[in-house]
Amino acid sequence: MTIIVKIVVALGLLALFAVILIKVFPFILLLLAAVGLWKLYQAMSRPDRPPRNPIDWNQ
């Protein structure tokens, strides 16, 4: 009896965790995508910065 109860409780907790993960996962993906797009936008929107190649002082 107690072993069956423990198994049922463990399965219920696993199912609850899976449901929470499935419900939260799209928001995490959206957050990562938004941060990535913001970084890309910041990198693209500064054309006045000098390029990253090292300056050749021997000219």
DRENTORKOL-3810 file (N, C-alpha, C; in nm, 4 decimals):
REM DRENTORKOL-3810
@n.u->0.0840; n.v->-0.1206; n.w->0.0000; ca.u->0.0000; ca.v->0.0000; ca.w->0.0000; c.u->0.0874; c.v->0.1254; c.w->0.0000
@n.u->0.1832; n.v->0.1339; n.w->0.0928; ca.u->0.2617; ca.v->0.2556; ca.w->0.1011; c.u->0.3540; c.v->0.2695; c.w->-0.0202
@n.u->0.4019; n.v->0.1558; n.w->-0.0735; ca.u->0.4881; ca.v->0.1637; ca.w->-0.1919; c.u->0.4079; c.v->0.2175; c.w->-0.3099
@n.u->0.2842; n.v->0.1712; n.w->-0.3254; ca.u->0.1998; ca.v->0.2194; ca.w->-0.4347; c.u->0.1724; c.v->0.3682; c.w->-0.4180
@n.u->0.1479; n.v->0.4115; n.w->-0.2952; ca.u->0.1223; ca.v->0.5539; ca.w->-0.2706; c.u->0.2453; c.v->0.6365; c.w->-0.3075
@n.u->0.3629; n.v->0.5867; n.w->-0.2678; ca.u->0.4855; ca.v->0.6613; ca.w->-0.3009; c.u->0.5038; c.v->0.6719; c.w->-0.4518
@n.u->0.4757; n.v->0.5618; n.w->-0.5238; ca.u->0.4909; ca.v->0.5640; ca.w->-0.6694; c.u->0.3928; c.v->0.6641; c.w->-0.7302
@n.u->0.2697; n.v->0.6639; n.w->-0.6813; ca.u->0.1681; ca.v->0.7548; ca.w->-0.7352; c.u->0.2081; c.v->0.8999; c.w->-0.7077
@n.u->0.2564; n.v->0.9277; n.w->-0.5872; ca.u->0.2976; ca.v->1.0641; ca.w->-0.5540; c.u->0.4160; c.v->1.1061; c.w->-0.6402
@n.u->0.5127; n.v->1.0173; n.w->-0.6597; ca.u->0.6286; ca.v->1.0504; ca.w->-0.7426; c.u->0.5851; c.v->1.0785; c.w->-0.8858
@n.u->0.4949; n.v->0.9962; n.w->-0.9391; ca.u->0.4474; ca.v->1.0197; ca.w->-1.0759; c.u->0.3712; c.v->1.1509; c.w->-1.0847
@n.u->0.2930; n.v->1.1819; n.w->-0.9827; ca.u->0.2188; ca.v->1.3072; ca.w->-0.9837; c.u->0.3125; c.v->1.4274; c.w->-0.9814
@n.u->0.4179; n.v->1.4204; n.w->-0.8988; ca.u->0.5143; ca.v->1.5302; ca.w->-0.8945; c.u->0.5882; c.v->1.5443; c.w->-1.0272
@n.u->0.6230; n.v->1.4305; n.w->-1.0885; ca.u->0.6891; ca.v->1.4366; ca.w->-1.2187; c.u->0.5969; c.v->1.4986; c.w->-1.3234
@n.u->0.4695; n.v->1.4611; n.w->-1.3218; ca.u->0.3748; ca.v->1.5166; ca.w->-1.4182; c.u->0.3581; c.v->1.6664; c.w->-1.3952
@n.u->0.3492; n.v->1.7078; n.w->-1.2691; ca.u->0.3358; ca.v->1.8501; ca.w->-1.2382; c.u->0.4592; c.v->1.9272; c.w->-1.2861
@n.u->0.5779; n.v->1.8725; n.w->-1.2616; ca.u->0.7007; ca.v->1.9369; ca.w->-1.3061; c.u->0.7050; c.v->1.9481; c.w->-1.4581
@n.u->0.6614; n.v->1.8399; n.w->-1.5265; ca.u->0.6611; ca.v->1.8425; ca.w->-1.6732; c.u->0.5649; c.v->1.9480; c.w->-1.7247
@n.u->0.4473; n.v->1.9599; n.w->-1.6636; ca.u->0.3497; ca.v->2.0593; ca.w->-1.7081; c.u->0.4039; c.v->2.2000; c.w->-1.6865
@n.u->0.4655; n.v->2.2245; n.w->-1.5687; ca.u->0.5219; ca.v->2.3575; ca.w->-1.5422; c.u->0.6326; c.v->2.3874; c.w->-1.6422
@n.u->0.7176; n.v->2.2891; n.w->-1.6704; ca.u->0.8273; ca.v->2.3094; ca.w->-1.7644; c.u->0.7733; c.v->2.3421; c.w->-1.9036
@n.u->0.6683; n.v->2.2679; n.w->-1.9464; ca.u->0.6112; ca.v->2.2917; ca.w->-2.0797; c.u->0.5470; c.v->2.4301; c.w->-2.0849
@n.u->0.4863; n.v->2.4735; n.w->-1.9743; ca.u->0.4221; ca.v->2.6049; ca.w->-1.9759; c.u->0.5245; c.v->2.7182; c.w->-1.9699
@n.u->0.6388; n.v->2.6970; n.w->-1.9060; ca.u->0.7372; ca.v->2.8040; ca.w->-1.8891; c.u->0.8358; c.v->2.8075; c.w->-2.0051
@n.u->0.8570; n.v->2.6929; n.w->-2.0724; ca.u->0.9616; ca.v->2.6825; ca.w->-2.1739; c.u->0.9453; c.v->2.7830; c.w->-2.2874
@n.u->0.8251; n.v->2.8052; n.w->-2.3428; ca.u->0.8126; ca.v->2.9056; ca.w->-2.4501; c.u->0.8522; c.v->3.0453; c.w->-2.4051
@n.u->0.8236; n.v->3.0806; n.w->-2.2802; ca.u->0.8617; ca.v->3.2130; ca.w->-2.2317; c.u->1.0133; c.v->3.2258; c.w->-2.2230
@n.u->1.0808; n.v->3.1173; n.w->-2.1820; ca.u->1.2271; ca.v->3.1201; ca.w->-2.1772; c.u->1.2836; c.v->3.1378; c.w->-2.3181
@n.u->1.2246; n.v->3.0643; n.w->-2.4148; ca.u->1.2709; ca.v->3.0771; ca.w->-2.5530; c.u->1.2475; c.v->3.2186; c.w->-2.6047
@n.u->1.1310; n.v->3.2756; n.w->-2.5748; ca.u->1.1020; ca.v->3.4121; ca.w->-2.6193; c.u->1.1998; c.v->3.5108; c.w->-2.5569
@n.u->1.2316; n.v->3.4902; n.w->-2.4285; ca.u->1.3251; ca.v->3.5802; ca.w->-2.3609; c.u->1.4638; c.v->3.5716; c.w->-2.4249
@n.u->1.5099; n.v->3.4491; n.w->-2.4524; ca.u->1.6405; ca.v->3.4330; ca.w->-2.5158; c.u->1.6417; c.v->3.4957; c.w->-2.6542
@n.u->1.5327; n.v->3.4753; n.w->-2.7302; ca.u->1.5262; ca.v->3.5339; ca.w->-2.8647; c.u->1.5272; c.v->3.6866; c.w->-2.8568
@n.u->1.4532; n.v->3.7422; n.w->-2.7606; ca.u->1.4479; ca.v->3.8883; ca.w->-2.7479; c.u->1.5853; c.v->3.9432; c.w->-2.7106
@n.u->1.6551; n.v->3.8774; n.w->-2.6186; ca.u->1.7887; ca.v->3.9240; ca.w->-2.5796; c.u->1.8842; c.v->3.9149; c.w->-2.6979
@n.u->1.8771; n.v->3.8053; n.w->-2.7735; ca.u->1.9642; ca.v->3.7906; ca.w->-2.8891; c.u->1.9381; c.v->3.8974; c.w->-2.9940
@n.u->1.8096; n.v->3.9244; n.w->-3.0201; ca.u->1.7761; ca.v->4.0276; ca.w->-3.1187; c.u->1.8216; c.v->4.1648; c.w->-3.0702
@n.u->1.8083; n.v->4.1909; n.w->-2.9400; ca.u->1.8504; ca.v->4.3201; ca.w->-2.8856; c.u->2.0017; c.v->4.3376; c.w->-2.9008
@n.u->2.0783; n.v->4.2303; n.w->-2.8714; ca.u->2.2236; ca.v->4.2383; ca.w->-2.8874; c.u->2.2597; c.v->4.2608; c.w->-3.0341
@n.u->2.1899; n.v->4.1893; n.w->-3.1235; ca.u->2.2171; ca.v->4.2062; ca.w->-3.2655; c.u->2.1830; c.v->4.3480; c.w->-3.3098
@n.u->2.0715; n.v->4.4010; n.w->-3.2604; ca.u->2.0323; ca.v->4.5372; ca.w->-3.2966; c.u->2.1346; c.v->4.6380; c.w->-3.2454
@n.u->2.1833; n.v->4.6165; n.w->-3.1230; ca.u->2.2849; ca.v->4.7074; ca.w->-3.0697; c.u->2.4126; c.v->4.6997; c.w->-3.1524
@n.u->2.4488; n.v->4.5790; n.w->-3.1967; ca.u->2.5711; ca.v->4.5656; ca.w->-3.2761; c.u->2.5531; c.v->4.6289; c.w->-3.4138
@n.u->2.4333; n.v->4.6188; n.w->-3.4709; ca.u->2.4110; ca.v->4.6692; ca.w->-3.6060; c.u->2.3914; c.v->4.8201; c.w->-3.6067
@n.u->2.3413; n.v->4.8779; n.w->-3.4989; ca.u->2.2977; ca.v->5.0175; ca.w->-3.5036; c.u->2.4094; c.v->5.1148; c.w->-3.4647
@n.u->2.5348; n.v->5.0696; n.w->-3.4677; ca.u->2.6455; ca.v->5.1606; ca.w->-3.4362; c.u->2.7469; c.v->5.1594; c.w->-3.5504
@n.u->2.7130; n.v->5.2172; n.w->-3.6644; ca.u->2.8106; ca.v->5.2161; ca.w->-3.7753; c.u->2.9240; c.v->5.3156; c.w->-3.7550
@n.u->2.9087; n.v->5.4088; n.w->-3.6590; ca.u->3.0134; ca.v->5.5091; ca.w->-3.6392; c.u->3.1323; c.v->5.4544; c.w->-3.5603
@n.u->3.1171; n.v->5.3342; n.w->-3.5045; ca.u->3.2316; ca.v->5.2775; ca.w->-3.4325; c.u->3.3382; c.v->5.2337; c.w->-3.5302
@n.u->3.4637; n.v->5.2489; n.w->-3.4947; ca.u->3.5695; ca.v->5.1997; ca.w->-3.5842; c.u->3.5656; c.v->5.0479; c.w->-3.5914
@n.u->3.6099; n.v->4.9904; n.w->-3.6997; ca.u->3.6134; ca.v->4.8435; ca.w->-3.7091; c.u->3.7100; c.v->4.7848; c.w->-3.6067
@n.u->3.6909; n.v->4.6559; n.w->-3.5799; ca.u->3.7654; ca.v->4.5932; ca.w->-3.4721; c.u->3.9046; c.v->4.5488; c.w->-3.5134
@n.u->3.9416; n.v->4.5659; n.w->-3.6400; ca.u->4.0737; ca.v->4.5181; ca.w->-3.6787; c.u->4.1812; c.v->4.6054; c.w->-3.6150
@n.u->4.2931; n.v->4.5490; n.w->-3.5778; ca.u->4.3978; ca.v->4.6272; ca.w->-3.5110; c.u->4.4547; c.v->4.7322; c.w->-3.6047
@n.u->4.4937; n.v->4.8437; n.w->-3.5485; ca.u->4.5481; ca.v->4.9544; ca.w->-3.6273; c.u->4.6935; c.v->4.9239; c.w->-3.6629
@n.u->4.7237; n.v->4.9406; n.w->-3.7892; ca.u->4.8613; ca.v->4.9179; ca.w->-3.8346; c.u->4.9384; c.v->5.0481; c.w->-3.8190
@n.u->5.0235; n.v->5.0566; n.w->-3.7179; ca.u->5.0952; ca.v->5.1813; ca.w->-3.6896; c.u->5.2183; c.v->5.1966; c.w->-3.7778
@n.u->5.2519; n.v->5.0955; n.w->-3.8592; ca.u->5.3761; ca.v->5.1004; ca.w->-3.9355; c.u->5.3592; c.v->5.1641; c.w->-4.0718
@n.u->5.2474; n.v->5.2246; n.w->-4.0985; ca.u->5.2273; ca.v->5.2838; ca.w->-4.2312; c.u->5.3068; c.v->5.4132; c.w->-4.2420
END
